[in-house]
């Protein structure tokens, strides 16, 4: 799962770990036979299903319950009618079980518009209807009756009745598609392997389909009809990377992907991607409406390989309970970067990860919402709060550190053993660590506890020939395997920095001697190659060289480490915004690695817009605009440079350059209109003209982003109603784009009341509305400017008894960032 959020809990009880353990001890599920009638979704909102569950009970006469968070119309257990009056909170009691049981439940789900497991979407451009399902963590129960927990795995056989114009996708290729006498077509799918309930899928709609045979696999790509031109534009790379990924993972993990069919379905209004076995669902916002930049293409490759890695780590072998959820996501994140670097053209993936995503892991880990990577998860609702940067980003970083600690060959051998031992079963973290420990000959028990069971980020300082390590709250520092790069000026004046040596260190305790450190370096770069997860500081001379000459470092990972260290210092009040901008802009003037140019530009824009005092924002944006205009002259960087320039344009020359580039770039044209609107130059005629020109079916969202940028109360109110009341903005990047236009820190006084209104809206969210709503609205609409009263109120709301864990984490993270921003602004 790639940060995909979609869930509702109103009126439905969250399964506890104790309940799951008891049910797993009691039952073995033999199979699911599920009949789904989707015809009611063609013009209406009802999905009907009949779920037949064959299962064993180890204690005949005992009772349990089955999950079904829908309208239960009939239920029979071994031919005996069950009392529907006992159905409550999404559970059907199952009394007096036999040794061998057959349960049949017919149900109907009317909530198909909130993204809670099922979403029916009408394309605004052609009125065609599409339906997708996404069940992590426990939303399969919203579509049909099931034992909705990860360690009751079983084969699933689907029979799907859908409108005759629709294509249905599921976990494998259909065995037959037949016309029905009473309308529609029935799609019959074969048994899946033994799968957890959260990784099965049924999608339907009049999809545009592309297929290719690659490496013994039939690869499919699907999207809505209105986006076919964008899918066809990107298909070659999508097929290439899919084929390369299946071959790479199959070889590295010692097990080829075991079925011929591998489909990827791009669907509307989904906030991420989901690793359904053999049929991954994606947000179709990644089918970019203008030619994608290098960074956008790299992000698609990253998600594609992330979801693919789950076929082995998550689907083939599944965690027993959600306290090891992090392991699924952290592993898939690490594996996607590893595969991109080794099997695709995106060989600078580790530099891109450091320059972009890794900062979010550090940011959450230094704040009040920090938590251990492996935490206590008493129920599924708590598990959903852990879909955060600790799980994905810090988890990936710590696995990278583990690979450095034991060696890549040993790590891969451990993975092969793990998959071989536990195929189609369930595991805990110890099963993986035992396999890796055996392969490497190292006892990893202490390492595991230090890295996975404690929150916070260690700080490493190079002092002379020693590395000093401190842990948060005075605890024992973790062991770190890292490198120190030593660099010297290549010439007395104006020369670059050349590497004169690299020293490998394994720290132990709070003080570790460094042997063989080259003398006479102008810069000692601690954690060179970015092998560990730690805040790093160095001596005063090295710091001065790093901040002033980061762009002279010879390797993109080294340059990214220098810049991200400067950002960490800004976050902690050790560096001013002006100093940070000086460092990153100097790097950008000479940077040539596409994978780091884009995140550096985003960082510089964020610093100029959000972290600078309002009075200084225009001047800081002007500095950035000049650098972006220069980068726009280079073909490799033109796209991201022009987009940054559109956000920072400050002179007529800037707008002249931009206008010339918008003739064949609708995305850039919308950005320019938003910038002009923010500067008080809103042009409704230009917006209408661009709406007429832009073929994007979601172009109305871009027009709303222009309105959102205006420094007018009525404009803010119009956009607010669309976001919070009508819920008309698709989840994920479309919503984030509108929110970015709405929250303009330079409009601070206008936006203050709206920041507090955000908290009013959050209070009204409750626990319902779908995790898409909770996730996208909470994160996307978090204010980027506020006051201390907002910070205090958000923190108080986060601590209210019974607060939804996802809401609590978002409030704590957002308020912590804002408090740091306010300090930086002075």
C-alpha positions in Angstrom: 0.0 0.0 0.0 1.4 3.4 -1.0 0.0 5.9 1.5 -3.5 4.9 0.3 -6.1 5.8 2.8 -9.8 4.7 2.6 -11.9 3.6 5.5 -15.0 4.4 7.6 -15.7 3.1 11.1 -18.9 4.8 12.1 -21.2 2.2 13.8 -18.8 -0.6 13.1 -16.6 -2.1 15.9 -12.9 -2.4 15.3 -11.5 -5.9 15.7 -9.1 -6.2 18.6 -5.9 -8.3 18.7 -7.3 -10.5 21.4 -10.4 -11.2 19.4 -8.3 -12.0 16.3 -6.1 -14.3 18.2 -9.1 -16.2 19.7 -10.7 -16.6 16.3 -7.5 -17.7 14.7 -7.0 -20.4 17.3 -10.6 -21.6 16.9 -10.9 -21.6 13.1 -9.3 -22.6 9.8 -10.9 -21.2 6.7 -11.0 -23.6 3.8 -12.2 -21.3 1.1 -14.4 -18.4 0.1 -16.9 -18.5 -2.9 -18.1 -15.0 -3.4 -20.8 -14.0 -5.8 -20.9 -10.2 -6.5 -23.7 -8.4 -8.3 -22.5 -5.0 -9.5 -25.4 -4.2 -11.8 -27.0 -2.0 -9.2 -23.9 0.3 -9.4 -24.4 1.1 -13.1 -27.2 3.7 -12.3 -27.5 3.3 -8.5 -25.3 2.9 -5.5 -25.8 -0.7 -4.3 -23.4 -3.6 -4.4 -24.9 -7.0 -3.6 -23.0 -10.1 -2.7 -23.4 -13.6 -1.4 -20.4 -15.0 0.4 -20.1 -18.7 1.0 -17.4 -19.5 3.6 -16.3 -23.1 4.2 -14.3 -23.4 7.4 -13.3 -25.8 10.2 -13.8 -25.3 14.0 -11.3 -26.9 16.4 -13.8 -26.9 19.2 -17.2 -28.1 18.0 -20.0 -26.4 19.9 -18.1 -23.1 20.4 -19.2 -19.8 19.0 -17.6 -16.9 17.2 -18.6 -14.2 14.8 -18.1 -13.3 11.1 -17.5 -9.7 9.9 -20.1 -8.1 7.6 -20.4 -4.3 7.7 -23.3 -4.1 5.3 -27.0 -4.7 5.3 -27.3 -8.5 6.0 -30.3 -9.9 4.1 -30.0 -13.5 4.9 -27.5 -15.7 6.7 -27.4 -19.5 7.1 -24.9 -21.7 9.0 -24.9 -25.3 8.0 -28.4 -24.8 6.5 -29.7 -23.3 9.7 -31.2 -19.7 9.4 -29.4 -17.3 11.7 -31.3 -14.6 13.6 -30.6 -11.3 11.9 -31.7 -9.5 15.0 -28.4 -10.5 16.6 -26.4 -8.7 13.9 -24.6 -5.7 15.5 -21.7 -3.4 14.8 -20.7 -5.2 11.7 -20.7 -8.7 13.2 -22.9 -11.7 12.7 -22.8 -14.1 15.7 -22.1 -17.7 14.8 -23.3 -20.0 17.7 -22.8 -23.8 18.1 -20.3 -24.4 15.3 -19.7 -27.9 13.9 -16.3 -29.3 13.1 -17.0 -28.6 9.4 -19.0 -25.6 8.6 -20.6 -23.8 5.6 -21.8 -20.2 6.2 -23.8 -18.4 3.5 -24.4 -14.6 3.9 -26.3 -12.4 1.4 -25.7 -8.7 1.9 -26.0 -5.3 0.3 -23.7 -2.3 0.6 -25.3 1.1 0.0 -22.3 3.2 1.1 -20.4 3.1 -2.2 -19.6 6.8 -2.4 -17.3 7.5 0.6 -14.3 5.4 -0.3 -14.8 3.0 2.6 -13.7 -0.2 0.8 -15.7 0.5 -2.3 -16.0 3.6 -4.4 -18.3 4.3 -7.3 -17.2 7.3 -9.4 -18.9 9.0 -12.3 -16.4 10.6 -14.7 -17.4 14.2 -15.0 -16.4 14.5 -18.6 -18.4 11.6 -20.1 -20.6 10.4 -17.2 -19.2 6.8 -17.4 -19.2 4.9 -14.1 -16.2 3.1 -12.6 -16.1 1.1 -9.4 -13.0 0.0 -7.4 -12.4 -1.9 -4.2 -9.5 -1.5 -1.7 -9.7 -3.4 1.5 -6.7 -2.7 3.7 -7.0 -3.1 6.6 -10.4 -4.4 7.3 -12.8 -3.2 4.6 -13.5 -6.5 2.8 -16.3 -6.9 5.4 -18.0 -3.9 3.8 -18.3 -5.7 0.5 -19.1 -9.3 1.7 -19.1 -11.4 4.8 -15.6 -12.7 5.8 -13.3 -13.3 8.7 -11.5 -10.0 8.1 -8.1 -10.5 9.7 -4.8 -11.2 8.0 -4.0 -14.6 9.5 -7.1 -16.4 8.3 -5.9 -16.9 4.8 -7.9 -18.9 2.2 -8.4 -19.2 -1.6 -11.1 -16.9 -2.9 -13.2 -17.7 -6.0 -15.2 -14.8 -7.4 -18.2 -14.7 -9.7 -19.1 -11.2 -10.7 -22.3 -10.0 -12.5 -21.8 -6.6 -14.1 -23.3 -4.4 -16.8 -22.6 -5.6 -20.3 -20.5 -2.6 -21.1 -18.2 -3.1 -18.2 -14.8 -4.9 -17.9 -14.2 -6.6 -14.5 -10.8 -7.2 -13.1 -9.9 -9.4 -10.1 -6.8 -11.2 -8.8 -6.3 -13.3 -11.9 -7.6 -13.8 -15.5 -11.3 -14.8 -15.8 -12.0 -18.3 -16.9 -15.2 -17.3 -18.7 -17.3 -14.2 -19.5 -20.9 -15.1 -20.4 -24.0 -13.1 -21.3 -26.9 -13.3 -18.7 -30.5 -13.7 -19.8 -31.7 -11.0 -17.4 -29.0 -8.5 -18.4 -25.3 -8.1 -17.9 -22.4 -10.4 -18.2 -21.1 -12.9 -15.6 -17.4 -13.0 -15.1 -16.0 -16.2 -13.5 -12.6 -16.1 -11.9 -10.5 -19.1 -10.7 -9.4 -19.8 -7.2 -6.8 -17.4 -5.9 -3.9 -18.7 -3.9 -4.4 -18.7 -0.1 -4.8 -15.0 0.5 -5.7 -12.6 3.3 -9.0 -10.9 2.9 -7.5 -7.5 2.5 -5.6 -8.3 -0.8 -8.5 -9.5 -2.9 -10.1 -7.2 -5.3 -13.0 -6.6 -7.8 -13.0 -3.6 -10.1 -15.4 -2.8 -12.8 -16.1 -0.2 -15.5 -15.8 0.5 -19.2 -12.0 0.5 -18.9 -9.5 1.2 -21.7 -7.2 -1.8 -21.7 -3.7 -2.3 -22.9 -1.9 -5.7 -22.8 1.6 -7.0 -23.6 3.3 -10.3 -23.1 6.7 -9.8 -21.3 8.9 -12.5 -19.7 6.3 -15.1 -19.6 3.7 -12.8 -18.0 0.6 -11.2 -19.5 0.8 -7.6 -18.3 -2.4 -5.4 -18.3 -2.9 -1.7 -17.9 -6.4 -0.2 -17.4 -7.8 3.3 -17.1 -11.0 5.2 -17.6 -11.8 6.1 -21.2 -11.2 9.8 -20.7 -7.5 9.2 -19.8 -6.6 6.7 -22.5 -4.3 9.2 -24.3 -2.2 9.6 -21.1 -2.0 5.8 -20.4 -1.0 5.2 -24.0 1.7 7.9 -23.6 3.2 6.2 -20.5 2.5 2.6 -21.4 5.9 1.7 -22.8 7.7 2.7 -19.6 5.1 1.1 -17.4 5.4 -2.2 -19.3 9.2 -2.0 -19.3 9.5 -1.3 -15.5 6.8 -4.0 -14.7 8.7 -6.6 -16.7 12.0 -5.6 -15.2 10.6 -5.6 -11.7 9.0 -9.0 -11.9 12.3 -10.5 -13.3 14.4 -8.7 -10.7 12.3 -9.7 -7.7 11.7 -13.2 -8.9 15.5 -13.8 -9.1 16.5 -12.0 -6.0 13.7 -13.6 -3.8 14.3 -17.0 -5.3 10.7 -17.3 -6.3 9.2 -16.1 -9.6 5.8 -14.5 -9.5 3.7 -17.7 -9.7 0.9 -16.6 -12.0 0.9 -15.4 -15.6 -1.4 -12.4 -15.2 -0.3 -9.1 -13.6 -2.7 -6.2 -14.0 -2.5 -2.6 -12.9 -5.7 -0.6 -12.8 -5.6 3.2 -12.7 -8.8 4.4 -11.0 -10.4 7.8 -10.1 -10.5 9.3 -6.7 -8.0 7.0 -4.9 -5.4 8.5 -2.6 -2.6 6.0 -3.3 -2.1 2.5 -4.5 -3.0 -1.0 -3.2 -1.1 -4.3 -3.6 -4.0 -6.6 -4.4 -2.6 -9.9 -5.5 -2.0 -9.8 -9.3 -4.2 -6.7 -9.7 -2.8 -3.5 -8.3 -5.1 -0.5 -8.1 -3.6 3.0 -8.5 -4.8 6.6 -8.3 -5.2 7.7 -11.9 -3.8 11.1 -10.9 -0.4 9.5 -11.7 -1.4 9.6 -15.4 -0.2 13.1 -15.5 -2.1 15.4 -17.8 1.0 17.2 -19.0 4.3 15.4 -20.0 5.7 14.2 -16.6 8.9 15.5 -15.2 11.8 13.1 -14.3 10.7 13.3 -10.7 7.1 12.4 -11.5 8.2 9.5 -13.6 10.5 8.3 -10.9 7.7 8.5 -8.3 5.5 6.3 -10.5 8.3 3.8 -10.8 8.8 3.9 -7.1 5.1 3.1 -6.4 5.0 0.5 -9.1 7.9 -1.4 -7.6 6.6 -0.8 -4.1 3.3 -2.5 -4.8 5.0 -5.3 -6.8 7.3 -6.1 -3.8 4.2 -6.7 -1.8 3.3 -9.6 -4.0 6.1 -11.4 -2.1 6.3 -9.5 1.2 2.6 -9.0 2.3 0.7 -11.3 -0.1 2.8 -14.4 -0.4 4.0 -14.1 3.2 1.7 -11.9 5.4 2.2 -10.5 8.9 0.1 -12.2 11.6 -1.3 -9.0 13.0 -1.2 -5.3 12.3 1.6 -4.6 14.8 3.9 -5.8 12.1 2.1 -3.7 9.5 5.2 -1.4 9.3 7.3 -4.4 8.2 5.1 -4.8 5.0 5.4 -1.2 4.1 9.0 -0.5 5.1 10.1 -3.6 3.2 8.2 -2.6 0.0 9.6 0.9 0.2 13.1 -0.3 0.6 12.7 -2.9 -2.1 11.3 -0.4 -4.6 14.3 1.9 -4.3 16.7 -1.1 -4.4 15.0 -2.5 -7.5 14.9 0.9 -9.2 18.6 1.4 -8.7 19.5 -2.1 -9.9 17.0 -2.9 -12.5 15.8 0.4 -14.1 17.2 3.6 -15.5 16.6 5.4 -12.2 20.0 4.6 -10.8 20.1 7.7 -8.5 17.2 6.4 -6.5 18.9 6.6 -3.1 19.9 10.2 -3.7 16.3 11.0 -4.7 15.0 9.3 -1.6 17.3 11.2 0.7 16.6 14.6 -1.0 12.8 14.1 -1.0 11.1 11.5 1.2 13.6 10.9 4.0 13.0 14.3 5.5 9.4 13.5 6.3 10.6 10.5 8.4 13.0 12.8 10.3 10.3 15.4 10.8 7.7 13.0 12.3 10.3 11.3 14.4 11.4 14.5 16.1 7.9 15.5 17.0 5.2 14.6 19.5 3.6 12.0 17.2 6.8 9.9 17.0 6.4 6.2 17.9 8.5 3.1 17.7 8.5 1.5 14.2 7.0 -1.6 15.9 4.4 -0.4 18.3 1.5 -1.8 20.3 -1.6 -2.2 18.1 -4.5 -3.3 20.3 -7.1 -2.9 17.5 -7.3 -2.3 13.7 -8.3 1.4 14.2 -4.9 2.0 15.9 -3.2 0.2 13.0 -4.5 2.8 10.5 -2.8 5.6 12.4 0.5 4.0 11.7 0.3 4.6 8.0 2.8 7.4 8.4 6.3 8.5 7.6 7.6 6.4 10.5 6.3 3.2 8.9 7.2 4.0 5.3 10.2 6.3 5.4 12.0 5.6 8.6 11.2 1.9 8.1 12.8 2.0 4.7 15.8 3.8 6.1 16.3 1.3 8.9 16.1 -1.6 6.5 18.8 0.1 4.5 20.8 0.3 7.6 20.2 -3.4 8.3 21.5 -4.2 4.8 24.6 -2.1 5.5 25.0 -3.8 8.9 24.8 -7.4 7.7 25.8 -7.0 4.0 23.5 -7.1 1.0 24.4 -10.7 0.0 23.5 -12.0 3.5 20.3 -10.0 3.6 19.1 -11.3 0.2 20.0 -14.9 1.3 17.9 -14.3 4.4 15.0 -13.1 2.3 15.1 -16.2 0.2 15.0 -18.4 3.3 12.2 -16.4 4.7 10.0 -16.7 1.6 10.8 -20.4 1.2 9.9 -21.2 4.8 6.7 -19.2 5.1 5.1 -19.1 1.6 1.4 -18.6 1.8 1.6 -18.4 5.6 1.8 -15.7 8.3 4.8 -14.4 10.2 6.1 -12.1 12.9 9.1 -9.8 12.7 11.2 -12.5 14.5 10.8 -14.8 11.6 12.5 -12.4 9.2 15.2 -11.4 11.6 16.0 -15.0 12.4 16.4 -15.8 8.7 18.7 -12.7 8.1 20.6 -13.5 11.3 21.3 -17.0 10.2 22.5 -15.9 6.8 24.8 -13.2 8.2 26.0 -15.1 11.3 25.0 -12.2 13.5 22.8 -12.1 16.5 20.2 -9.5 15.7 18.1 -9.6 18.8 19.7 -6.5 20.4 19.8 -4.7 17.1 16.1 -5.4 16.5 15.1 -4.0 19.9 17.2 -0.9 19.5 16.0 0.0 16.1 12.4 -1.2 16.0 11.1 -0.8 19.6 12.3 2.7 20.5 11.1 6.0 19.1 13.2 9.0 18.1 16.3 9.8 16.1 19.8 9.5 17.4 22.2 12.4 16.8 25.8 11.6 15.7 28.6 14.2 16.0 32.1 13.9 14.7 34.5 15.4 17.3 38.1 15.0 16.3 38.6 11.2 15.8 35.5 10.1 17.7 31.8 9.8 16.9 29.7 10.9 19.8 26.2 9.4 19.8 23.2 10.6 21.8 19.7 9.1 21.9 16.5 11.0 22.5 15.6 11.5 26.2 19.0 10.3 27.3 18.5 6.7 26.3 21.2 4.3 25.0 22.2 5.1 21.4 21.6 2.6 18.7 24.4 0.8 16.9 25.1 2.6 13.6 27.0 1.2 10.6 28.1 4.3 8.6 30.7 5.9 6.5 32.6 9.2 6.9 33.7 10.8 3.6 36.7 13.1 3.7 36.9 15.8 1.1 39.5 18.4 0.2 39.5 21.4 -2.2 40.8 20.3 -5.6 42.4 23.8 -6.1 43.3 26.7 -3.8 40.5 28.9 -5.2 37.2 28.0 -6.8 37.9 24.3 -7.2 35.5 21.5 -6.4 35.7 19.1 -3.5 37.5 15.8 -4.2 37.2 12.7 -2.0 40.5 11.8 -0.3 39.2 8.9 1.6 36.2 7.0 3.1 36.2 5.5 6.6 33.7 2.9 7.7 32.6 3.0 11.4 30.3 0.8 13.5 29.4 2.8 16.6 28.8 1.2 20.0 27.5 3.2 22.9 27.9 7.0 23.2 31.5 7.3 22.1 33.3 5.4 19.3 36.9 5.9 18.1 37.4 6.4 14.4 40.5 4.7 13.0 42.1 5.7 9.7 40.4 9.0 9.3 42.3 11.0 6.6 44.0 14.1 7.9 43.8 17.6 6.4 40.3 17.4 4.9 38.3 20.6 4.4 35.1 18.6 5.0 34.3 15.4 7.0 30.9 14.2 5.9 29.3 12.0 8.5 26.9 9.3 7.2 28.2 9.7 3.7 26.3 7.4 1.3 23.4 7.8 3.8 23.5 4.3 5.3 21.9 5.1 8.6 19.0 7.0 10.0 20.4 9.8 12.3 20.8 13.5 12.6 24.4 14.3 11.9 26.6 17.2 12.9 30.3 17.8 12.3 33.1 20.2 13.3 32.8 23.9 12.7 35.2 24.0 9.7 33.4 21.1 8.0 30.0 22.8 8.7 31.1 26.0 7.1 32.4 24.1 4.0 29.3 22.0 3.8 26.9 25.0 3.9 28.9 27.1 1.5 30.1 24.4 -0.9 27.6 21.6 -0.8 27.3 21.8 -4.6 31.0 21.1 -5.0 30.7 17.6 -3.6 31.3 14.9 -6.3 28.3 12.6 -5.6 24.6 13.3 -5.6 24.0 11.4 -2.4 26.7 13.5 -0.7 25.2 16.7 -2.0 21.7 15.6 -0.8 23.1 14.7 2.6 24.6 18.2 3.0 21.4 19.9 2.0 19.1 17.7 4.1 21.4 18.3 7.1 21.0 22.0 6.6 17.2 21.5 6.5 17.3 19.5 9.8 19.2 22.4 11.3 16.5 24.8 10.2 13.8 22.5 11.7 15.7 22.5 15.0 16.4 26.3 15.1 20.1 25.9 14.5 20.0 27.6 11.1 18.1 30.6 9.7 15.8 30.3 6.7 18.1 32.7 4.8 21.1 30.5 5.4 19.2 27.4 4.3 18.1 29.1 1.1 21.7 30.2 0.5 22.9 26.6 0.7 20.2 25.0 -1.4 20.1 27.7 -4.1 23.9 27.5 -4.5 23.6 23.7 -5.0 20.8 24.2 -7.6 22.9 26.6 -9.6 25.2 23.8 -10.5 23.2 20.6 -9.9 22.8 18.3 -12.8 21.2 15.1 -11.3 17.5 15.2 -12.2 16.6 13.0 -9.3 17.7 15.6 -6.8 16.9 18.9 -8.7 13.2 18.5 -8.2 13.2 17.8 -4.5 15.7 20.6 -3.9 13.4 23.0 -5.8 10.5 21.9 -3.7 12.5 22.5 -0.5 13.6 25.9 -1.6 10.0 26.9 -2.4 8.8 25.6 0.9 11.5 27.6 2.7 10.8 30.8 0.8 7.0 30.6 1.1 6.4 29.0 4.5 9.5 29.4 6.6 10.3 33.0 5.9 8.7 36.0 7.7 5.8 37.3 5.5 7.6 40.6 4.9 10.5 38.6 3.4 8.6 36.2 1.2 8.6 38.3 -2.0 12.3 38.8 -1.9 13.0 35.1 -1.1 10.7 34.0 -3.9 12.5 36.4 -6.3 15.8 34.7 -5.4 14.4 31.3 -6.1 12.7 32.5 -9.3 16.1 33.7 -10.7 17.6 30.2 -10.1 14.6 28.4 -11.6 14.7 30.6 -14.7 18.3 29.7 -15.2 17.6 25.9 -14.8 14.7 26.2 -17.3 17.3 26.7 -20.0 18.5 23.2 -19.6 16.3 20.5 -21.2 16.8 17.9 -18.4 15.5 20.3 -15.8 13.1 22.5 -17.8 9.8 21.0 -16.5 10.4 21.2 -12.7 12.2 24.6 -13.1 9.3 26.1 -15.0 6.8 24.8 -12.4 8.9 26.3 -9.6 9.1 29.5 -11.5 5.3 29.6 -11.9 5.1 29.4 -8.1 7.7 32.1 -7.5 7.5 34.4 -10.6 8.2 38.0 -9.5 8.9 40.0 -12.6 7.4 40.7 -16.0 10.4 38.8 -17.5 9.5 35.8 -15.5 5.9 35.8 -16.8 7.0 36.4 -20.3 9.2 33.3 -20.1 6.3 31.3 -18.6 3.7 32.5 -21.1 5.8 31.3 -23.9 6.0 27.8 -22.3 2.3 27.4 -21.6 1.2 27.2 -25.2 1.5 23.4 -25.1 1.6 22.7 -21.4 -1.8 23.0 -19.7 -0.4 22.0 -16.3 2.0 24.9 -16.4 -0.8 27.2 -17.6 -2.9 26.4 -14.6 0.0 27.1 -12.3 0.7 30.5 -13.9 -3.0 31.5 -13.5 -2.9 30.5 -9.8 0.3 32.6 -9.3 -1.3 35.6 -11.0 -4.5 35.1 -8.9 -2.4 35.1 -5.7 -0.8 38.4 -6.8 -4.2 40.0 -7.3 -4.4 39.4 -11.1 -7.3 36.9 -11.3 -8.6 36.6 -14.9 -11.9 34.7 -15.1 -11.8 34.8 -18.9 -8.4 33.2 -19.0 -9.7 30.5 -16.6 -12.7 29.8 -18.9 -10.5 29.7 -22.0 -8.1 27.2 -20.4 -11.1 25.0 -19.2 -12.2 24.9 -22.9 -8.7 24.0 -24.0 -7.8 21.4 -21.4 -8.9 17.8 -22.1 -8.3 16.7 -18.5 -11.6 15.4 -17.1 -10.6 16.9 -13.8 -9.8 20.3 -15.2 -12.5 21.8 -13.0 -10.3 21.0 -10.0 -7.4 23.0 -11.5 -9.8 25.9 -12.0 -10.8 25.7 -8.4 -7.1 25.9 -7.5 -6.9 29.2 -9.2 -9.9 30.5 -7.2 -8.3 29.1 -4.0 -5.1 31.2 -4.6 -7.0 34.5 -4.5 -6.6 36.7 -1.4 -10.3 37.2 -1.1 -12.7 35.9 1.6 -15.4 35.0 -0.9 -12.9 32.9 -3.0 -11.7 31.1 0.1 -15.3 30.4 1.1 -16.2 29.0 -2.3 -13.3 26.6 -2.3 -13.9 25.6 1.4 -17.4 24.5 0.6 -16.2 22.3 -2.3 -13.6 20.6 -0.1 -15.5 20.2 3.2 -19.2 20.3 2.5 -19.6 18.9 -1.0 -16.5 16.7 -0.9 -16.1 17.3 -4.6 -12.3 17.2 -4.9 -10.8 13.8 -5.7 -8.6 12.4 -3.0 -4.8 12.4 -3.2 -2.8 14.8 -5.4 -5.9 16.7 -6.8 -6.9 17.7 -3.2 -3.3 18.4 -2.2 -3.0 20.7 -5.2 -6.1 22.8 -4.3 -5.0 22.9 -0.7 -1.5 24.2 -1.7 -3.2 27.0 -3.6 -5.6 27.8 -0.7 -2.9 28.0 2.1 -0.7 30.9 1.0 1.4 31.9 4.0 1.9 35.4 2.6 -1.9 35.7 3.1 -1.4 35.1 6.8 -4.0 37.5 8.3 -6.7 36.5 5.8 -6.1 32.8 6.5 -5.9 32.8 10.3 -9.7 32.4 10.8 -9.7 29.6 8.2 -6.9 27.8 10.1 -9.1 27.7 13.2 -12.1 26.7 11.0 -10.0 23.7 9.9 -10.0 22.5 13.5 -13.8 23.1 13.6 -14.1 20.8 10.6 -11.8 18.2 12.2 -14.0 18.1 15.3 -17.0 17.3 13.1 -15.2 14.5 11.2 -15.8 12.0 14.0 -14.7 8.5 13.0 -16.7 8.1 9.8 -16.5 9.4 6.3 -13.8 7.0 5.0 -10.1 6.9 5.6 -9.8 8.7 2.3 -11.6 11.7 3.9 -9.7 11.5 7.2 -6.3 11.0 5.5 -6.5 13.4 2.6 -8.5 16.1 4.4 -6.4 15.9 7.5 -3.0 16.0 5.8 -3.9 17.9 2.7 -5.8 20.7 4.4 -3.5 21.1 7.3 -2.7 24.9 7.4 0.7 26.0 6.4 0.3 29.2 8.3 -1.3 29.8 11.7 -0.7 31.2 15.2 0.2 29.9 18.6 -3.4 29.7 19.6 -4.0 27.3 16.7 -1.0 25.2 17.8 -2.3 25.1 21.4 -5.8 24.1 20.3 -4.6 21.4 17.9 -2.5 19.9 20.6 -5.4 19.9 23.1 -7.7 18.3 20.5 -5.2 15.6 19.8 -5.2 14.6 23.5 -8.9 14.5 23.9 -10.1 11.1 25.3 -11.2 8.7 22.6 -9.7 10.8 19.8 -9.4 8.8 16.5 -5.7 7.7 16.4 -5.3 8.9 12.7 -6.7 12.3 13.6 -4.5 12.6 16.7 -1.3 11.8 14.8 -2.2 14.4 12.0 -2.9 17.1 14.6 0.3 16.4 16.5 2.5 16.4 13.4 0.9 19.4 11.9 1.0 21.6 15.0 4.6 20.6 15.7 5.7 21.7 12.2 3.7 25.0 12.6 5.4 25.7 15.9 8.8 25.3 14.3 7.7 27.5 11.3 6.5 30.2 13.7 9.9 30.1 15.5 11.8 30.4 12.2 9.7 33.3 11.1 10.6 35.1 14.4 
